Amino acid sequence: MSQSQLLGPAEIRALAAHLQLRPTKSLGQNFLHDPNTIRRIVRTAALPPDAVVIEVGPGLGSLTLGLLDEAERVVAIEIDPTLARQLPLTVAERAPERAPRLRVITADALQVTEIDGRPPTALVANLPYNVGVPVLLSLLQRFPTLRSALVMVQAEVADRLAAPPGSKVYGVPSVKTAWYGRAERAGAVPRAVFWPVPNVDSGLVRITAHESPPLPDGVTRADVFTVIDLAFSQRRKMLRSVLGEWAGSPARAEEILLAAGVAPTARGETIDVAGFARIASARVG
């Protein structure tokens, strides 16, 4: 089976001119146009033949064409109606035998709560910089069948997503992502492979799903995330202080932390996701 005809710089500009498209910062529109980078992303995603892939922000279809070569099905979520209408036409022209594998949903990815057909198993996307983390976390939450993710985000965000406890950039995105899976940097992406060229560097993050920390009855993921948010709301303060109101008093917060096996003088930046789960659980213990 032949490979799809991937889009290069000339094709991207021609498509944009045909659509009278002017990329907008508000939608985070920086279109990938380098076939070698697309092949590297698809190769790094390591998709099995039966993969059902969610792609957020497919834009003009560069990465979509590469994914259709490997996946059983690609569900592309595109907020721009003009781009959403064009994507099936581009695929039909450049990879006609793969066109039946594509489904396009015209929507804000933050509002997508269900997808028809076999549940998605992978997320591969060049995420819009301005909403990358919220989109990633919302999809991981809503589609627990996702076994892997490979996302391109701003380089600094990639560092935060993959940061371990104790790192200077370890924070809320790091811990919440770790709830769903193990995150690691999977390479850098130069600015020159985008049109228009962004003013920030990009990085790939691979997330391999794992079981979330166990919770007792009456404690939910939302409870754990509340503790995470509070712990990083005042990074320089000790946990017994920042969790005082949540616990009822600083003294009660200290009791909860000790029951969870966490030093009351610790700060949020030193606690892993399992530790936050124990803190949330100890409150009801």
C-alpha positions in Angstrom: 0.0 0.0 0.0 1.4 3.4 -1.0 2.1 6.1 1.5 0.0 9.2 1.6 1.2 12.2 -0.3 2.3 14.4 2.7 1.9 18.2 2.6 5.1 20.2 2.2 5.5 24.0 2.5 4.3 24.7 -1.0 1.2 22.6 -0.6 0.4 24.2 2.8 0.6 27.7 1.3 -1.4 26.8 -1.7 -4.2 25.3 0.5 -4.2 28.3 2.7 -4.5 30.6 -0.3 -7.3 28.5 -1.8 -9.2 28.8 1.5 -8.2 32.5 1.9 -6.9 31.5 5.3 -5.0 33.8 7.6 -3.7 31.8 10.6 -4.9 33.3 13.9 -3.1 33.4 17.2 -6.4 33.0 19.0 -6.8 29.5 17.6 -3.1 28.7 18.0 -2.8 28.1 14.2 0.8 27.2 13.3 0.7 24.6 10.6 3.2 21.8 10.4 4.6 21.5 6.9 7.7 19.3 7.1 7.2 15.7 5.9 10.3 14.4 7.7 9.0 15.8 11.0 5.5 14.3 10.4 7.1 10.9 9.7 9.2 11.2 12.9 6.1 12.1 15.0 4.1 9.1 13.6 7.1 6.8 14.1 7.5 8.0 17.7 3.8 7.5 18.4 4.4 3.7 17.6 0.7 3.1 16.8 -0.5 -0.5 16.5 -2.5 -1.3 13.3 -5.8 -1.3 15.2 -5.3 2.2 16.8 -8.1 4.6 17.0 -6.4 8.0 17.2 -7.8 11.3 18.3 -6.1 14.2 16.6 -6.8 17.7 18.0 -6.4 20.7 15.7 -5.5 18.9 12.4 -5.5 22.2 10.6 -4.7 21.7 6.9 -4.1 17.9 7.4 -0.3 17.5 7.5 -0.2 15.2 10.5 -3.6 13.6 9.6 -2.2 12.2 6.4 0.7 10.6 8.3 -1.5 9.1 10.9 -3.9 7.6 8.4 -1.0 5.6 7.0 -0.7 3.8 10.4 -4.0 3.9 12.3 -7.2 2.0 11.7 -9.1 5.2 12.3 -8.4 8.9 12.9 -10.9 11.1 14.7 -9.9 14.7 13.9 -11.3 17.4 16.2 -11.2 20.8 14.5 -12.7 24.0 15.9 -12.4 26.0 12.6 -15.4 25.1 10.3 -13.5 26.0 7.2 -10.6 23.7 8.0 -13.0 21.0 9.1 -14.8 21.1 5.8 -11.5 21.0 3.8 -9.8 18.2 5.6 -11.9 15.3 4.1 -11.3 16.8 0.7 -7.6 17.0 1.2 -7.5 13.3 2.3 -9.7 12.2 -0.5 -7.3 13.9 -3.0 -4.0 12.8 -1.5 -4.9 9.4 0.1 -8.2 8.3 -1.4 -7.9 4.7 -0.2 -7.6 6.0 3.4 -10.4 8.5 3.3 -12.9 6.0 4.9 -10.6 5.9 8.0 -11.1 9.6 8.8 -13.9 11.1 10.8 -13.9 14.9 11.4 -15.7 16.5 14.3 -16.2 20.2 14.1 -16.0 21.3 17.7 -13.9 22.7 20.5 -11.9 19.8 21.9 -12.7 21.0 25.4 -16.4 20.4 24.7 -16.1 16.9 23.2 -17.4 14.3 25.6 -18.0 11.3 23.4 -17.0 9.8 20.1 -19.1 7.3 18.1 -17.7 3.9 17.2 -14.8 2.0 18.8 -13.4 4.0 21.7 -10.1 5.9 21.0 -6.9 4.2 22.0 -4.3 7.0 21.3 -4.0 10.7 21.2 -1.5 12.2 18.7 -1.7 16.0 18.2 0.0 19.2 17.6 -1.9 21.0 20.4 -2.7 24.7 20.2 -0.3 26.4 22.5 -2.9 28.5 24.3 -5.0 25.5 25.5 -2.6 22.6 25.3 -2.7 21.5 28.9 -6.4 21.8 29.4 -7.1 19.9 26.2 -4.7 17.1 27.1 -6.1 16.7 30.7 -9.7 16.8 29.6 -9.2 14.2 26.9 -7.3 11.9 29.3 -10.2 12.2 31.8 -13.1 11.8 29.4 -11.6 8.9 27.4 -10.0 6.4 29.8 -9.5 4.0 26.9 -6.6 6.1 25.8 -3.5 3.9 26.3 -1.0 6.4 25.0 -0.5 10.0 23.9 2.1 11.9 21.9 1.5 15.6 22.0 3.5 18.6 20.6 3.4 21.6 22.9 5.4 24.6 23.7 8.9 23.4 24.9 8.4 24.9 28.4 5.1 23.2 28.7 6.7 19.9 27.6 9.2 20.3 30.4 6.5 20.9 32.9 4.4 17.9 31.8 7.4 15.6 32.1 8.9 17.1 35.2 9.6 14.8 38.3 8.9 15.8 41.9 11.6 18.1 43.1 12.2 19.7 39.8 12.0 23.5 39.5 9.3 23.2 36.9 7.3 20.5 38.6 3.8 21.7 39.2 0.1 21.2 38.7 0.4 20.0 35.0 3.1 17.5 36.0 1.1 15.9 38.8 -2.3 15.8 37.0 -0.7 14.3 34.0 1.0 11.7 36.2 -2.5 10.7 37.5 -3.2 9.3 34.0 0.2 8.0 32.9 4.0 8.3 32.8 5.1 11.4 30.9 8.5 11.8 29.2 10.1 14.1 26.7 10.2 12.5 23.3 12.2 15.1 21.3 12.3 18.7 20.2 10.6 20.2 17.2 12.3 23.3 15.5 10.4 26.4 14.7 11.2 26.3 11.0 8.9 23.4 10.3 5.8 25.5 11.0 3.9 28.1 9.0 3.7 30.8 10.2 6.9 30.4 12.2 6.1 30.6 16.0 8.1 32.6 18.4 8.6 29.7 20.8 10.2 26.3 20.5 8.2 23.1 20.6 8.6 19.7 22.2 7.1 16.3 22.1 5.8 14.6 25.2 4.9 10.9 25.3 2.4 9.7 27.9 2.0 6.0 28.6 -1.2 5.2 30.5 -1.1 3.5 33.8 -3.6 2.8 36.6 -4.4 5.8 38.8 -3.5 5.6 42.5 -6.2 3.7 44.4 -8.7 5.7 46.4 -11.1 4.6 49.2 -14.9 4.9 48.8 -16.0 8.5 49.1 -12.8 10.0 47.6 -12.7 10.9 43.9 -10.1 12.1 41.4 -11.6 15.6 41.8 -10.8 15.5 45.5 -7.2 14.6 44.7 -7.0 17.4 42.1 -8.3 19.9 44.7 -5.4 19.0 47.0 -3.0 19.4 44.1 -4.3 22.8 43.2 -4.1 24.0 46.8 -0.6 22.6 47.3 0.7 24.7 44.4 -1.4 27.8 45.0 1.4 29.1 47.3 4.5 27.2 46.3 6.7 28.6 49.0 4.4 27.6 51.9 4.4 24.3 53.8 1.6 21.9 53.1 0.2 22.2 56.7 -0.3 25.9 56.0 -1.8 25.8 52.5 -4.1 22.9 53.4 -5.3 24.4 56.7 -8.6 25.8 55.4 -9.3 22.6 53.3 -8.7 20.4 56.4 -10.5 22.6 58.8 -7.5 23.9 60.6 -3.7 23.8 60.3 -3.6 21.3 63.2 -6.1 19.0 61.4 -4.0 19.4 58.2 -1.0 18.2 60.1 -2.8 15.2 61.3 -4.0 14.3 57.8 -0.5 14.7 56.4 1.1 12.5 59.1 -1.6 9.9 58.4 -0.7 10.0 54.7 3.0 9.6 55.5 3.8 13.1 54.3 5.9 15.5 56.4 3.7 18.5 57.4 6.7 20.8 56.6 6.9 19.5 53.0 6.0 21.6 50.0 3.9 20.5 47.1 6.8 20.5 44.7 8.3 17.4 46.5 5.1 15.2 46.5 4.3 12.7 43.8 0.8 11.9 42.6 0.5 8.9 44.9 1.3 11.2 47.8 -1.5 13.6 46.9 -3.9 10.7 46.6 -2.9 9.5 50.1 -3.5 13.1 51.5 -7.0 13.3 49.9 -7.8 9.8 51.2 -6.5 10.5 54.8 -9.0 13.3 55.2 -11.9 10.8 55.3 -9.9 8.2 57.1 
